[in-house]
């Protein structure tokens, strides 16, 4: 008969100690670690070891242990071996280079992970020394501090967008109609609101209020990232750390559990659906704002607004469209998009006749201006996000929606599709979502088909086919009255 297991003190969880150590660089000046032993004598030896390291001012070892770069057992073993072993343990805890590890992670998971995950890892590397970043940066405290100070990247100019733009100070090319573009980017003069210094501006868009040369601190700072963005970055780092632990590059996962807490996410805000009057008023205001824009930007603002409203694309996707992405001669006409942040297929979104006609007019004017328009030629090379936002502010003011953002136009398109009866799977394809759960938020805008009889008859028609129940014969017509004699 097997012996009954007795649960006693020997099977209790190893004790966790809290030693106050001011000035050691620890969180709250308290060392919180597990002794990793149930033996009372060994536990007392390890408590004495921590106090001795603090007395010898070996604070780096204490911080590294609290950040779980190594275990208490390994520290105790090196402590018994002497100074050289402690130094070797500290150098080892400073970590391996992160760049080759991230490259190996990308190679192994390039088919499964989204490009956005790799972008989050690249961003972490860039903020922690680039090629010199080590696994020592992957500690709970360092990750939590980095995520807390993470700025938003909205409004940035990506490398792909920058490659399609002509520099503001570059001479404009000679066009096919004989005009050179020298007048397109005239040198404008601005006055600094602080020091009243006059400086030249060659870039398009609104004039800056302060000169960057004398007052760099007055330049607009990036706003902090949202809680949802920080949680996505946290998840990307967590996936890499799980891979690193699995392959022996990290001893412990620095994020798993509550070591790096999740951030609060604001409740999703959805704009109200557009009415026909809203659409007409918005487009009229954008067209009026385009009259004050630079000549090479004015003609593009209304087509861009139509693409934002009717195709549900992000602003960056619209501004990066090329000639090869427009299929205006097919039936129905459509525009092609490829979402960079997800590994979804190229999506083709049909266009209505009025939007297609406006795009044909714009393409014809652009072709007359630059000559042949084909292939990878950008459609909106001279337009910046600042131009679009300036026109958008005029549009939202005209329809009385001061909180409407350019991103909200993507929601407007999705809501219009659902209200028109497009099923959620197709809407997911149009938006480029990776999963249906992202598109489920629009289900509340679906037409009301809640009548039980309607649902029952539709299900029966779907499963049973057309109804074969014989219909009642029409009533016989009354006999004609005999003609009067």
C-alpha positions in Angstrom: 0.0 0.0 0.0 1.5 3.4 -1.0 2.4 5.7 1.7 0.1 8.7 2.2 1.7 12.0 1.3 2.0 14.3 4.3 1.9 18.0 3.6 4.0 19.8 6.2 6.4 22.6 6.7 9.0 21.0 4.3 6.6 21.5 1.3 5.8 25.1 1.9 6.7 27.8 -0.5 10.2 29.2 -0.1 10.2 32.4 2.0 10.4 35.8 0.4 12.4 38.5 2.2 12.1 42.2 2.3 15.3 44.0 3.3 15.4 47.8 3.5 18.5 49.1 1.6 18.4 52.9 1.1 20.5 54.3 -1.7 21.0 50.9 -3.5 18.9 51.9 -6.5 16.1 49.4 -5.6 12.4 50.1 -6.0 11.1 51.8 -2.9 14.6 51.2 -1.4 13.5 47.6 -0.5 15.0 44.3 -1.7 12.2 41.9 -2.4 13.5 38.5 -3.4 12.8 34.8 -2.8 15.4 32.9 -0.8 14.7 29.9 -3.1 15.2 27.4 -0.2 13.2 25.8 2.5 16.3 25.1 4.6 16.4 27.5 7.6 20.2 27.5 7.8 20.7 28.2 4.1 18.1 30.9 4.2 19.9 32.7 7.1 23.2 32.4 5.1 21.5 34.0 2.0 20.1 36.8 4.1 23.6 37.5 5.5 24.9 37.4 1.9 22.5 40.2 0.8 23.4 42.3 3.8 27.1 41.8 3.1 26.7 42.8 -0.6 24.9 45.9 0.6 27.6 46.8 3.1 30.3 46.3 0.4 28.2 48.6 -1.9 27.8 46.0 -4.6 24.5 47.6 -5.5 24.6 46.4 -9.2 24.3 42.7 -8.0 21.3 43.6 -5.8 19.5 45.4 -8.6 20.2 42.6 -11.0 18.8 40.0 -8.6 15.7 42.0 -8.0 15.2 42.4 -11.8 15.5 38.6 -12.0 18.5 38.5 -14.3 19.7 35.5 -12.3 18.4 33.4 -9.4 19.3 33.7 -5.7 20.8 30.2 -5.9 23.3 31.3 -8.6 24.1 34.4 -6.7 24.8 32.4 -3.6 27.0 30.0 -5.5 29.1 32.9 -7.0 29.3 34.6 -3.6 30.9 31.4 -2.1 33.3 31.2 -5.0 34.7 34.7 -4.5 35.1 38.1 -6.1 35.9 36.8 -9.6 32.8 34.7 -9.8 30.6 37.6 -8.7 32.2 39.8 -11.4 31.6 37.1 -14.0 28.0 36.8 -12.9 27.5 40.5 -13.1 29.0 40.7 -16.6 26.9 37.8 -17.7 23.8 39.5 -16.4 24.4 42.6 -18.4 23.3 40.4 -21.3 23.9 39.4 -24.8 23.3 41.7 -27.7 19.7 42.0 -28.6 20.1 42.7 -32.3 21.1 39.2 -33.4 18.4 37.7 -31.1 15.7 39.9 -32.6 16.9 39.0 -36.1 16.7 35.3 -35.2 13.2 35.8 -33.8 12.1 37.5 -37.0 13.6 34.8 -39.2 11.7 32.1 -37.3 8.4 33.8 -37.0 8.3 35.9 -40.2 5.3 33.9 -41.5 3.3 33.9 -38.3 3.9 37.2 -36.6 2.6 40.5 -37.9 4.9 43.2 -39.2 3.7 45.4 -36.4 5.3 43.1 -33.8 8.6 43.5 -35.5 8.2 47.2 -35.7 7.6 47.3 -31.9 10.8 45.3 -31.3 12.7 47.7 -33.6 11.4 50.6 -31.7 12.5 49.1 -28.4 16.0 48.5 -29.8 16.3 52.0 -31.1 15.4 53.5 -27.7 17.9 51.2 -25.9 21.1 51.8 -27.8 20.4 50.3 -31.2 23.0 47.7 -32.1 24.5 48.0 -28.6 21.3 47.0 -26.8 21.6 43.9 -24.6 19.3 41.6 -22.8 20.1 43.6 -19.7 17.4 46.1 -20.9 14.8 43.3 -20.7 14.0 43.8 -17.0 10.5 44.5 -15.5 11.5 47.9 -14.2 13.1 49.0 -17.5 10.3 47.8 -19.6 7.6 49.4 -17.4 9.5 52.7 -17.4 9.9 52.6 -21.2 6.2 51.8 -21.8 5.1 54.6 -19.4 7.0 57.2 -21.4 6.2 55.8 -24.8 5.2 58.6 -27.2 2.6 58.4 -29.9 3.8 58.0 -33.5 0.8 59.6 -35.1 1.7 62.3 -37.6 5.1 60.8 -38.2 6.7 60.6 -41.7 7.6 57.0 -42.3 10.5 55.9 -44.5 8.1 54.6 -47.2 6.2 57.9 -47.3 9.4 59.9 -47.2 10.7 58.0 -50.3 7.6 59.1 -52.3 7.9 62.8 -51.4 10.0 65.4 -53.1 12.2 67.3 -50.6 10.9 70.8 -49.9 14.1 72.5 -50.9 14.6 70.4 -54.1 14.0 72.0 -57.5 10.7 70.8 -59.0 11.0 68.8 -62.2 10.0 70.3 -65.5 6.5 69.2 -66.5 5.2 68.2 -69.9 3.2 71.4 -70.3 6.5 73.4 -70.2 6.1 74.8 -66.7 8.7 74.2 -64.0 7.6 73.7 -60.5 9.7 76.5 -59.0 6.6 78.4 -58.0 5.0 75.4 -56.3 7.2 75.6 -53.2 7.9 79.3 -52.9 10.1 80.4 -50.0 7.9 81.8 -47.3 8.9 84.1 -44.5 7.8 83.5 -40.9 8.4 85.5 -37.7 9.2 83.7 -34.4 6.5 84.6 -31.8 9.1 84.5 -29.0 12.3 86.2 -30.3 10.7 88.0 -33.4 13.4 86.5 -35.6 12.6 86.2 -39.3 13.3 82.9 -40.9 12.6 81.1 -44.2 10.3 78.2 -44.6 10.4 76.0 -47.7 8.2 73.1 -46.6 4.4 73.2 -47.4 1.8 73.3 -44.7 1.1 75.8 -41.9 3.9 78.2 -40.9 5.6 77.3 -37.6 5.1 79.8 -34.8 8.6 79.4 -33.3 12.0 79.1 -34.9 13.6 75.7 -34.2 17.1 77.1 -34.3 16.6 79.4 -31.3 13.8 77.8 -29.5 13.8 74.0 -29.9 12.0 73.6 -26.6 9.0 75.4 -28.0 8.5 72.8 -30.7 5.4 70.7 -30.3 6.1 67.6 -28.3 4.7 64.2 -29.3 1.7 63.3 -27.2 1.9 60.1 -25.1 0.8 56.8 -26.7 -2.7 55.5 -25.7 -3.2 52.6 -23.3 -4.2 50.3 -26.1 -1.0 51.1 -28.0 1.2 50.5 -24.9 -0.6 47.1 -24.3 0.1 46.1 -28.0 3.8 47.0 -27.6 3.8 45.1 -24.3 2.4 42.0 -26.0 5.0 42.2 -28.7 7.8 42.4 -26.2 6.2 39.5 -24.3 6.2 37.3 -27.3 9.9 37.9 -27.9 10.7 37.3 -24.3 8.8 34.0 -24.3 10.9 33.0 -27.3 14.1 34.1 -25.6 13.2 32.1 -22.5 12.4 29.0 -24.5 15.7 29.1 -26.3 17.8 29.8 -23.1 18.6 33.5 -23.8 16.7 34.7 -20.7 16.3 32.9 -17.4 12.9 34.4 -16.5 10.2 36.1 -18.4 10.3 39.8 -17.4 6.6 40.6 -18.3 4.6 37.5 -17.5 2.3 37.8 -14.6 2.0 41.2 -12.9 5.7 42.2 -13.2 4.7 44.7 -15.9 1.1 45.7 -15.4 -1.2 46.4 -18.3 -2.3 49.9 -19.0 -5.9 51.2 -18.9 -7.5 51.4 -22.3 -10.0 54.2 -23.1 -13.4 53.0 -24.2 -13.6 53.0 -28.0 -15.4 56.1 -29.4 -17.4 55.6 -32.5 -18.5 58.6 -34.7 -22.2 59.0 -35.6 -23.0 57.8 -39.1 -22.9 60.3 -42.0 -26.1 61.5 -43.5 -26.3 62.7 -47.1 -26.4 66.3 -45.8 -23.2 65.6 -43.8 -21.4 64.3 -46.8 -22.4 67.2 -49.0 -21.5 69.8 -46.4 -18.2 68.1 -45.6 -17.1 67.9 -49.3 -18.2 71.4 -50.0 -16.0 72.7 -47.1 -13.1 70.6 -48.2 -13.4 72.0 -51.8 -13.5 75.6 -50.4 -10.4 74.9 -48.3 -8.6 73.5 -51.3 -8.9 76.9 -53.0 -6.4 78.2 -50.4 -4.0 75.3 -50.7 -0.8 75.3 -52.9 -1.7 74.6 -56.6 -0.3 71.1 -56.6 -2.3 70.2 -53.5 -5.6 71.8 -54.2 -6.8 69.3 -56.8 -6.0 66.3 -54.7 -7.8 67.2 -51.5 -11.4 66.3 -52.6 -10.2 62.9 -54.2 -8.4 62.1 -50.9 -11.5 63.0 -48.9 -13.6 60.7 -51.1 -11.2 57.8 -50.7 -11.1 58.2 -46.9 -14.9 58.2 -46.7 -15.8 55.6 -49.3 -12.9 53.1 -49.0 -12.3 53.1 -45.2 -8.5 53.4 -45.6 -6.1 55.0 -43.3 -4.6 58.4 -44.2 -1.2 56.9 -44.7 -2.6 54.2 -47.1 -4.4 56.8 -49.2 -1.4 59.2 -49.5 0.8 56.3 -50.5 -1.4 55.2 -53.5 0.3 54.8 -56.8 -1.1 54.8 -60.4 -1.1 51.0 -60.4 -3.5 50.9 -57.5 -6.4 52.5 -59.4 -8.5 50.3 -61.6 -10.9 52.8 -63.0 -11.5 51.2 -66.4 -13.0 48.0 -65.1 -16.6 47.3 -64.0 -17.0 48.2 -61.2 -14.0 50.5 -60.7 -12.0 49.8 -57.6 -8.9 50.8 -55.6 -6.3 48.4 -54.2 -4.8 48.6 -50.7 -2.3 46.5 -48.8 -2.3 47.0 -45.1 1.3 47.1 -43.8 0.6 46.4 -40.1 -1.1 43.1 -40.8 -0.4 40.1 -43.0 -3.7 40.3 -44.8 -4.1 40.0 -48.5 -4.4 42.9 -50.9 -7.9 44.2 -50.7 -9.9 45.6 -53.6 -12.6 48.0 -52.7 -15.2 48.9 -55.3 -16.0 52.6 -56.0 -19.2 54.3 -56.8 -19.7 56.1 -60.1 -19.3 59.6 -58.7 -16.1 58.8 -56.8 -14.7 57.0 -59.8 -15.5 60.0 -62.0 -13.8 62.4 -59.6 -10.7 60.2 -59.6 -10.7 60.0 -63.4 -10.8 63.8 -63.6 -7.9 64.1 -61.1 -5.8 61.4 -62.9 -6.4 63.2 -66.3 -5.2 66.5 -64.9 -2.2 64.9 -63.3 -1.3 63.1 -66.5 -1.5 66.4 -68.4 0.8 68.0 -65.9 3.5 65.4 -65.6 3.2 63.4 -68.8 2.8 59.6 -68.6 1.2 58.3 -65.4 1.7 54.6 -64.8 3.1 52.0 -62.5 4.7 53.1 -59.3 4.1 56.8 -59.9 2.6 58.3 -56.7 -0.8 59.9 -57.0 -0.4 62.4 -54.1 3.3 63.0 -53.9 3.0 66.7 -52.9 0.3 66.2 -50.3 1.2 66.0 -46.6 -0.9 64.9 -43.7 -1.0 68.6 -42.5 -2.7 69.5 -45.8 -5.4 66.9 -45.3 -5.9 67.8 -41.7 -6.3 71.5 -42.6 -9.0 70.6 -45.0 -10.6 68.2 -42.6 -10.9 70.8 -39.9 -12.9 73.0 -42.3 -15.1 70.0 -43.2 -15.9 69.0 -39.7 -16.6 72.6 -38.7 -19.1 72.9 -41.5 -21.1 69.9 -40.4 -20.9 70.7 -36.6 -18.7 67.8 -35.5 -15.6 69.4 -33.8 -14.3 66.1 -32.4 -14.4 64.2 -35.7 -10.9 63.0 -36.7 -9.5 61.8 -40.0 -9.3 58.3 -38.4 -13.0 58.5 -37.8 -13.7 58.6 -41.5 -12.6 55.0 -41.6 -15.3 54.2 -39.1 -17.8 56.2 -41.1 -17.1 54.0 -44.2 -17.4 50.7 -42.1 -20.7 51.9 -40.6 -22.1 52.8 -44.0 -21.2 49.3 -45.4 -22.9 47.6 -42.5 -26.0 49.8 -42.7 -26.2 48.9 -46.4 -26.3 45.2 -45.6 -22.8 44.2 -46.3 -21.9 41.2 -44.1 -19.3 41.6 -41.4 -16.9 39.1 -43.1 -16.8 41.3 -46.2 -16.4 44.4 -44.1 -13.5 42.7 -42.3 -11.9 42.1 -45.7 -12.5 45.7 -46.9 -10.9 47.1 -43.7 -8.0 44.8 -43.7 -8.7 43.4 -40.2 -6.8 40.3 -39.2 -9.7 38.8 -37.2 -13.5 39.2 -37.1 -13.4 40.3 -33.5 -12.0 43.6 -34.6 -14.9 44.1 -37.0 -17.6 43.0 -34.5 -17.9 46.5 -33.0 -19.9 47.5 -36.1 -22.5 44.8 -35.7 -24.8 47.2 -33.8 -25.3 49.2 -37.0 -26.7 46.3 -38.9 -30.3 46.7 -40.2 -33.0 45.5 -37.8 -34.1 42.0 -38.9 -35.2 41.0 -35.4 -38.7 40.0 -36.3 -39.0 36.3 -35.4 -41.2 35.4 -38.3 -38.8 37.0 -40.8 -35.9 35.1 -39.3 -37.8 31.8 -39.3 -38.9 32.1 -42.9 -35.4 33.0 -44.0 -33.8 30.0 -42.2 -36.5 27.8 -43.7 -35.9 29.1 -47.2 -32.1 28.6 -46.8 -32.4 25.0 -45.6 -35.6 23.8 -47.3 -35.3 25.7 -50.6 -38.3 27.5 -52.3 -41.6 26.8 -50.7 -43.6 24.0 -52.3 -46.8 24.5 -50.3 -49.7 24.7 -52.8 -51.4 28.0 -52.8 -55.2 28.2 -52.6 -57.0 28.4 -56.0 -58.4 31.8 -56.7 -62.2 32.1 -56.1 -64.3 31.6 -59.2 -65.7 34.7 -60.8 -69.4 35.2 -60.4 -71.5 34.1 -63.3 -72.5 36.9 -65.6 -76.1 38.1 -65.4 -78.2 37.2 -68.3 -78.7 39.9 -70.8 -81.9 41.7 -70.6 -84.4 40.5 -73.1 
